[in-house]
């Protein structure tokens, strides 16, 4: 019984640790695109310049928070800017929180200014504007296949939003109605996205009881209570963390709501206190009952030397070198139990045959439930083919060798946990071997009347050839299912690139080496017995040869009719090796005249 009890406890602890590992460890990076536009860059702990999203991944950050303003003067934090940054974050696998300020600029405990376009709206119109603006931004995200996990309806709304109409201290009912409009808009676009009401001063239990209690008593609907946590001084972090933990437990006990630390920050001058503070807040969140502690977000950790803001987690010398994270960021690694990634092949399928020369597209799907995919390696057996660092993960394998290949993909996450996919077996079938056996390469073929028939013969060692095609360059001559093809009416000329393409029953193709040949007219003479006499090999050699003359006299004339040579009767004569290129007339002894050409 003791063993069973012990195993049960261990199993429950493992489940609990796994749940804790899913806590949102986040960064609000609303300034990111504006900083990048101004030339800011970031380096990792090794001093290597990288995309900020990749560096945050090194610190167990798995979530990103972005603020939305209605009509910002310069466009930063407007709808399109938010969509652009959210798209980048989503592509890296980050969970996403969208923070609606319902203002054209900053909204916080000291200011909840209505957007200029809403300045003259009554309460009903303001509620509709909240709904319309929320749905517009969320639909823009949805159009990019981005689903936020959380949405804040208002930012640090200690005394309500959209002042004066929605000021909680003067009209809690209006405040609650505006929250409801935001809630309804979120659920209309993303039914499973959780809605946060975000209040500053997480240590102030009286404030939270008044605000949250007032919302609930006025029918407000929301899922999560969000808190800001900024100690007055770095040294106050322990007291602040403890007071906020007390408030968290009270909110859970009294209202049964989940808790999100939407903002946290400590001066860049106190990185050790910052790290300790983050670690303690994570411990506090993981200690909450019924796993109601959801996550923690540092507000603008990357914003070094930017607009005078001090509570950041990056440092360095602007103008000298890009900044690197301080030790404060290491706090997010606390209790960051890593789950290995998962990976599957989407293509190619298993047990498929492909032809030699085929480009094989390898595609894998890789996800990491508690972090990010760092890279995907593609292997052929134990041989590394390629490493892809960005989704979608793929590799175009050019012309794998003939034979059987066992391919797999390995996903490696941001904490170097690795998972290897199942294998797929592909067989590369050799291309058929084919040779043109005739006519011989560089041969000279005679024609009659300027045309001839060329018989193209091939030889192949492949037993299942179903089609042979012959080409003159890129032009198809013809095809056959046998080893021979008659190419009819081929005109005189030079043919430099004659090839044969063989196709097997499985669709594999092989091309022969090219051959060349010439086709030329051969001039004929008749002797006294009407037998053919051939002057050859006109025009491709230096001279001419005549056989079977029967001791006849031969006279040679140029094109102007001037005799240039007379050859005494013989059975065989050769002449013309010293002639210049041109047209010559050959007179046979019986008076017949034949034209020959030397090229």
C-alpha positions in Angstrom: 0.0 0.0 0.0 2.8 2.4 0.8 4.4 1.9 -2.7 1.0 2.5 -4.3 0.5 5.7 -2.2 4.0 6.9 -3.0 3.6 6.3 -6.8 0.3 8.2 -6.6 1.9 11.2 -4.9 4.7 11.3 -7.5 2.2 11.1 -10.3 0.2 14.0 -8.9 3.4 16.0 -8.3 4.4 15.4 -12.0 1.0 16.6 -13.1 1.2 19.7 -10.9 4.7 20.5 -12.2 3.5 20.1 -15.8 0.6 22.5 -15.1 3.0 25.0 -13.5 5.3 24.8 -16.6 2.4 26.2 -18.6 2.4 29.5 -16.8 2.6 32.5 -19.1 6.0 34.0 -18.9 5.6 37.2 -21.0 7.0 40.5 -22.2 5.0 43.5 -23.2 6.9 44.8 -26.3 4.5 47.5 -27.6 7.5 49.7 -28.4 9.3 47.1 -30.4 8.4 48.2 -34.0 9.0 51.8 -33.2 12.4 51.1 -31.6 13.4 48.9 -34.6 12.3 51.8 -36.9 14.7 54.1 -35.0 17.6 51.6 -35.5 17.6 49.8 -32.2 19.0 46.2 -32.2 19.4 43.6 -29.5 22.1 41.0 -28.7 21.8 37.7 -26.9 23.9 36.6 -23.9 26.7 35.6 -26.3 26.8 39.1 -27.9 25.2 37.9 -31.1 22.7 40.2 -32.7 19.4 38.5 -33.2 15.7 39.1 -33.5 14.3 40.2 -30.1 11.7 37.4 -30.3 14.4 34.8 -30.6 16.3 36.3 -27.7 13.2 36.4 -25.4 12.8 32.7 -26.2 16.2 32.0 -24.5 14.7 33.3 -21.2 11.6 31.0 -21.2 9.4 33.8 -22.4 6.4 32.2 -24.1 3.9 35.0 -24.3 3.8 38.5 -25.8 1.6 41.5 -24.8 0.7 44.3 -27.2 -1.3 47.5 -26.5 -3.8 49.0 -28.9 -4.6 52.7 -29.3 -7.6 53.9 -31.3 -6.1 56.6 -33.5 -2.5 57.2 -32.5 -0.9 60.3 -33.9 2.0 58.5 -35.5 0.5 55.1 -36.1 2.5 53.2 -33.5 0.3 50.9 -31.5 -2.5 51.5 -33.9 -4.4 48.5 -35.4 -2.0 47.8 -38.3 1.1 48.2 -36.2 -0.3 45.7 -33.7 -1.3 43.2 -36.4 2.2 43.4 -37.9 4.0 42.7 -34.6 1.4 40.1 -33.5 1.9 38.3 -36.8 5.7 38.1 -36.1 5.1 36.9 -32.6 2.6 34.2 -33.7 5.0 33.0 -36.3 7.5 32.3 -33.6 4.9 30.4 -31.6 4.2 32.9 -28.8 1.0 33.1 -26.9 -0.6 36.5 -27.2 -2.3 39.1 -25.0 -4.0 42.2 -26.6 -4.4 45.2 -24.3 -7.1 47.7 -25.4 -6.5 51.2 -23.9 -9.6 52.7 -25.5 -7.7 55.9 -26.0 -5.5 57.5 -28.7 -2.6 57.4 -26.3 -1.7 56.2 -22.8 -4.4 55.1 -20.5 -3.5 54.4 -16.8 -4.6 55.3 -13.3 -4.0 59.0 -13.9 -5.6 59.3 -17.3 -8.4 57.6 -19.2 -8.9 60.0 -22.0 -11.5 59.2 -24.6 -10.3 59.0 -28.3 -10.8 62.3 -30.1 -13.3 60.7 -32.5 -15.4 59.6 -29.5 -15.2 62.9 -27.6 -18.9 63.9 -28.1 -20.4 60.4 -27.8 -23.1 59.7 -25.2 -22.9 56.6 -23.0 -24.7 54.4 -25.5 -22.5 55.6 -28.3 -19.4 55.1 -26.3 -20.4 51.5 -25.5 -21.0 50.8 -29.2 -17.7 52.4 -30.1 -15.9 50.1 -27.6 -17.6 47.1 -29.2 -16.9 48.3 -32.8 -13.2 49.1 -32.1 -12.6 45.8 -30.3 -14.2 43.7 -33.0 -12.4 45.6 -35.7 -8.9 45.0 -34.3 -9.7 41.4 -33.4 -11.1 40.7 -36.8 -7.9 42.1 -38.3 -5.9 39.6 -36.2 -8.3 36.8 -37.1 -7.8 37.6 -40.8 -4.2 36.8 -40.3 -5.0 33.5 -38.5 -3.9 35.0 -35.2 -5.9 34.1 -32.0 -5.0 36.0 -28.9 -5.3 33.9 -25.7 -6.2 36.9 -23.6 -7.7 40.3 -24.2 -7.7 43.2 -21.7 -10.7 45.5 -21.9 -9.0 48.6 -20.6 -5.5 49.3 -19.2 -5.0 50.0 -15.4 -8.6 51.0 -15.0 -8.3 51.7 -11.2 -11.1 54.3 -11.6 -12.8 53.1 -14.7 -12.3 54.1 -18.3 -13.5 56.6 -20.8 -13.7 59.5 -18.4 -15.9 61.1 -17.3 -18.7 58.9 -18.4 -17.0 55.7 -17.3 -15.3 57.0 -14.2 -16.0 54.3 -11.6 -16.0 56.6 -8.6 -18.9 58.6 -10.1 -20.7 56.0 -12.2 -19.8 52.3 -11.6 -22.8 51.2 -13.7 -21.4 53.0 -16.8 -18.0 51.5 -16.1 -19.4 48.0 -15.9 -21.4 48.5 -19.1 -18.3 49.5 -21.0 -16.4 46.4 -19.7 -19.4 44.3 -20.9 -19.2 45.8 -24.3 -15.6 44.9 -24.6 -16.3 41.4 -23.2 -19.1 40.8 -25.7 -16.9 42.0 -28.6 -14.1 39.7 -27.6 -16.4 36.7 -27.3 -18.1 37.5 -30.6 -14.8 37.2 -32.5 -12.9 34.7 -30.3 -15.3 32.7 -28.0 -12.5 30.9 -26.2 -10.3 34.0 -25.6 -10.3 35.1 -21.9 -11.1 38.7 -20.9 -9.0 40.5 -18.4 -10.0 43.5 -16.2 -6.6 45.1 -15.4 -6.0 47.2 -12.3 -2.7 48.8 -11.0 -1.3 48.6 -7.5 -1.6 44.9 -7.0 -0.8 45.3 -3.3 -3.9 47.5 -2.7 -6.6 45.0 -1.6 -9.1 47.8 -0.7 -8.8 49.2 -4.3 -9.4 45.7 -5.8 -12.3 44.9 -3.5 -14.0 48.2 -4.4 -13.3 48.0 -8.2 -13.8 44.3 -8.8 -16.7 44.1 -6.4 -18.3 47.1 -8.0 -18.0 45.6 -11.4 -19.5 42.3 -10.4 -22.3 43.9 -8.4 -23.2 45.9 -11.6 -23.3 42.8 -13.8 -19.9 43.1 -15.5 -18.6 40.0 -17.2 -14.9 39.1 -17.3 -12.7 36.0 -16.8 -9.4 37.2 -15.2 -8.3 39.9 -12.7 -5.1 41.5 -14.0 -2.6 43.3 -11.8 0.3 45.7 -12.1 3.3 45.1 -9.8 5.8 47.9 -9.6 7.6 48.2 -6.2 8.3 51.8 -5.2 12.0 50.9 -4.9 13.8 47.8 -5.9 14.5 47.0 -2.3 10.7 46.9 -1.6 10.1 43.9 -3.8 9.7 41.3 -1.0 7.1 43.4 0.9 5.3 44.3 -2.3 5.3 40.6 -3.5 3.9 39.4 -0.2 1.2 42.1 0.0 0.2 41.3 -3.6 0.0 37.6 -2.8 -2.4 38.3 0.0 -4.5 40.3 -2.4 -4.4 37.5 -5.0 -5.6 35.0 -2.5 -8.4 37.3 -1.4 -9.6 37.9 -5.0 -9.7 34.1 -5.6 -11.5 33.5 -2.4 -14.0 36.3 -2.7 -14.7 36.3 -6.5 -13.3 33.0 -7.8 -11.4 34.7 -10.6 -8.1 33.7 -12.2 -5.1 36.0 -11.7 -2.8 37.5 -14.3 0.2 39.8 -13.5 -0.2 41.9 -16.6 2.7 44.2 -15.8 5.8 44.0 -13.6 9.0 46.1 -13.6 12.0 47.0 -11.5 14.7 49.6 -12.2 17.4 48.6 -14.7 19.9 49.6 -12.0 18.8 46.7 -9.8 19.0 43.5 -12.0 19.5 41.1 -9.1 16.4 42.5 -7.3 14.6 42.3 -10.5 15.4 38.6 -11.0 14.5 37.8 -7.4 11.2 39.7 -7.7 10.2 37.8 -10.9 11.1 34.5 -9.3 9.1 35.2 -6.2 6.0 36.3 -8.3 6.2 33.1 -10.3 6.4 31.1 -7.0 3.4 33.1 -5.7 1.3 32.5 -8.9 2.1 28.8 -8.7 1.0 28.7 -5.1 -2.5 29.9 -5.8 -5.3 27.5 -5.3 -6.9 25.6 -8.2 -4.1 26.7 -10.5 -5.6 30.2 -10.8 -2.3 31.9 -11.2 -2.0 32.3 -14.9 1.1 34.3 -15.7 3.5 37.3 -15.5 4.4 39.9 -18.0 7.4 42.4 -17.7 6.3 45.7 -19.2 8.8 46.7 -22.0 11.9 44.8 -20.8 13.6 45.5 -24.1 13.2 49.3 -24.0 16.8 50.4 -23.2 17.4 54.1 -23.1 14.0 54.7 -24.6 11.8 57.7 -23.8 13.2 58.0 -20.3 11.7 54.7 -19.1 13.8 53.1 -16.4 12.1 49.8 -15.3 13.6 47.7 -18.1 15.7 44.5 -18.2 18.2 45.4 -21.0 21.3 47.5 -20.6 24.4 48.7 -22.5 25.7 51.8 -24.3 23.5 53.0 -27.1 25.6 54.2 -30.0 28.4 51.9 -29.0 26.9 48.4 -29.0 23.4 46.9 -29.0 22.1 46.1 -25.6 22.0 42.7 -23.8 19.5 41.4 -21.2 20.3 42.0 -17.5 20.2 39.3 -14.9 16.6 40.3 -14.3 15.5 38.4 -17.3 16.9 35.2 -15.8 14.1 35.3 -13.3 11.7 34.0 -15.9 13.7 30.8 -16.1 12.6 29.9 -12.5 10.9 26.5 -12.4 10.7 26.5 -16.2 10.3 22.7 -16.6 10.7 22.0 -20.2 8.5 19.7 -22.2 10.1 18.2 -25.3 8.6 19.4 -28.6 6.6 17.2 -30.9 7.2 16.7 -34.6 5.6 14.8 -37.5 6.4 14.4 -41.2 3.7 15.8 -43.5 5.6 14.7 -46.6 6.8 12.6 -48.2 4.7 9.6 -47.4 6.2 6.3 -46.3 7.2 3.5 -48.7 7.2 5.5 -51.9 9.2 5.0 -55.1 10.7 8.0 -56.9 12.8 8.3 -60.0 16.4 9.3 -60.1 16.8 13.0 -60.5 13.6 13.8 -58.6 13.6 16.7 -56.1 12.1 15.4 -52.9 10.3 17.9 -50.7 10.6 17.2 -47.0 8.1 18.9 -44.8 7.6 18.6 -41.1 5.2 20.0 -38.5 6.8 20.9 -35.2 5.3 22.5 -32.1 6.4 23.1 -28.5 3.7 23.4 -26.0 5.7 25.2 -23.4 8.2 27.2 -25.4 9.4 27.7 -29.0 11.0 25.6 -31.7 14.6 26.6 -32.1 15.3 24.5 -35.3 14.4 21.4 -37.2 17.0 19.0 -38.6 16.3 16.7 -41.5 18.2 13.4 -41.7 18.9 10.7 -44.1 19.7 7.9 -41.8 22.4 9.4 -39.6 23.4 12.0 -42.2 22.2 15.6 -41.6 20.7 16.9 -44.7 19.6 20.4 -43.7 18.7 22.6 -40.7 15.7 24.9 -40.9 15.3 27.6 -38.3 11.9 29.0 -39.3 8.5 27.6 -39.8 7.1 26.2 -42.0 9.9 23.6 -41.7 11.0 22.1 -45.1 13.9 21.1 -47.2 14.1 20.6 -51.0 16.3 17.6 -51.4 17.9 17.8 -54.9 18.5 14.5 -56.7 19.0 12.0 -53.8 21.2 9.0 -54.8 19.8 5.8 -56.2 18.7 3.3 -53.5 16.6 3.2 -50.3 16.7 6.2 -47.9 15.3 6.3 -44.3 14.5 9.9 -43.6 13.5 11.6 -40.3 13.1 15.1 -38.8 14.3 16.2 -35.4 12.8 19.2 -33.6 14.9 21.1 -31.0 13.2 23.6 -28.7 14.6 26.8 -27.1 15.9 24.8 -24.1 17.6 22.2 -26.3 15.1 19.4 -25.7 14.9 17.3 -28.9 12.3 15.0 -30.4 12.7 12.9 -33.5 9.8 12.1 -35.8 8.9 8.7 -37.1 10.8 7.6 -40.3 9.7 7.6 -43.9 11.3 5.2 -46.4 11.7 6.3 -50.0 13.4 4.4 -52.8 15.1 6.2 -55.6 14.9 4.1 -58.8 17.8 4.4 -61.3 17.0 6.2 -64.5 17.0 3.9 -67.6 20.4 3.9 -69.5 20.1 4.5 -73.2 22.6 4.8 -76.0 22.1 5.8 -79.7 24.1 3.1 -81.6 23.5 4.4 -85.1 24.2 6.5 -87.0 27.7 6.7 -85.6 28.7 10.0 -83.9 30.2 12.6 -86.3 29.3 10.5 -89.3 28.5 11.9 -92.8 25.3 10.6 -94.4 24.6 10.9 -98.1 21.4 12.3 -99.4 19.6 12.3 -102.8 17.8 15.5 -103.9 18.7 17.2 -100.7 16.9 14.8 -98.3 17.4 11.4 -96.8 16.0 9.0 -94.3 18.0 8.6 -91.1 17.5 5.4 -89.2 18.0 6.0 -85.4 18.8 2.9 -83.4 19.2 2.7 -79.7 20.4 0.2 -77.1 19.3 0.0 -73.4 19.9 -2.2 -70.4 16.5 -1.4 -68.8 14.0 -4.2 -69.3 10.7 -2.2 -69.0 11.1 0.7 -71.5 7.7 1.6 -72.8 8.5 4.7 -74.9 11.5 6.1 -76.7 11.5 9.7 -77.9 14.1 11.2 -80.3 15.0 14.9 -80.1 16.9 17.3 -82.3 17.9 19.8 -79.6 14.6 20.6 -77.8 12.5 19.6 -80.8 10.7 16.3 -80.8 11.6 14.2 -83.9 9.3 11.3 -83.2 8.7 8.4 -80.9 8.6 4.6 -81.0 8.1 1.6 -78.7 10.9 -0.4 -80.4 14.6 0.1 -80.6 14.6 1.7 -84.1 13.0 4.8 -85.6 13.0 6.0 -89.2 13.4 9.8 -89.5 12.1 10.6 -92.9 12.8 13.5 -95.3 15.7 14.9 -93.3 17.2 17.8 -95.2 20.9 18.4 -95.9 22.7 20.1 -92.9 24.6 19.6 -89.7 22.8 18.0 -86.7 24.7 18.6 -83.6 22.5 17.5 -80.7 20.5 14.3 -81.4 19.3 12.5 -78.2 17.0 9.7 -77.2 14.7 9.8 -74.1 13.6 6.5 -72.7 10.6 6.2 -70.3 10.0 3.1 -68.1 6.6 1.7 -67.1 7.1 3.4 -63.7 7.5 6.8 -65.4 11.3 7.1 -64.8 13.2 8.8 -67.7 16.7 8.6 -68.9 18.4 10.5 -71.7 21.2 9.4 -74.0 24.4 11.2 -74.7 24.0 13.4 -77.7 25.4 12.5 -81.2 26.1 14.6 -84.2 26.1 13.9 -88.0 26.0 15.7 -91.3 23.8 15.0 -94.4 25.2 16.0 -97.8 24.2 15.5 -101.4 26.4 13.0 -103.4 26.7 13.7 -107.1 26.4 10.7 -109.5 27.7 9.9 -113.0 26.7 7.2 -115.5 29.3 5.2 -117.3 28.9 3.8 -120.7 27.2 0.7 -119.2 24.7 2.9 -117.3 26.3 1.9 -114.0 26.3 4.5 -111.2 29.6 6.4 -110.7 29.8 8.2 -107.5 31.9 11.4 -106.9 32.5 11.2 -103.2 32.7 12.2 -100.5 31.5 15.6 -101.7 31.6 18.1 -100.0 33.3 17.2 -96.8 36.8 16.2 -97.9 39.6 18.1 -99.6 39.1 16.4 -103.0 37.0 14.2 -105.1 37.2 10.5 -106.1 35.7 8.7 -109.1 35.6 4.9 -109.4 34.7 2.6 -112.3 35.6 5.0 -115.1 36.4 2.3 -117.6 39.4 4.2 -118.8 37.4 7.3 -119.7 38.9 10.8 -120.1 37.9 13.3 -117.4 37.9 17.0 -117.9 37.5 19.6 -115.1 36.1 23.1 -115.7 35.5 26.0 -113.4 32.1 27.8 -113.1 33.1 30.2 -115.9 33.6 27.2 -118.3 37.4 27.4 -118.3 39.1 24.0 -118.3 41.5 23.7 -115.3 42.5 20.1 -115.5 42.4 17.1 -117.8 42.8 13.6 -116.4 44.0 10.8 -118.7 41.8 7.7 -119.0 41.9 5.5 -115.9 39.7 3.2 -113.9 40.0 5.4 -110.8 40.9 9.1 -110.5 41.3 11.6 -107.6 41.4 15.3 -108.0 40.6 18.7 -106.5 42.6 18.6 -103.3 44.3 21.9 -104.3 41.1 23.5 -105.5 39.6 26.6 -103.8 36.0 26.2 -102.6 33.5 26.7 -105.4 31.5 25.1 -108.2 33.2 22.8 -110.7 32.0 21.0 -113.8 33.2 17.4 -114.4 33.0 16.2 -118.0 33.0 12.5 -118.5 34.4 11.0 -121.6 31.1 10.4 -123.3 30.3 14.1 -123.1 28.1 14.2 -120.1 28.6 17.1 -117.7 28.1 16.9 -113.8 28.3 19.8 -111.3 30.2 19.3 -108.1 30.7 21.7 -105.2 33.7 22.1 -103.0 32.9 23.8 -99.7 
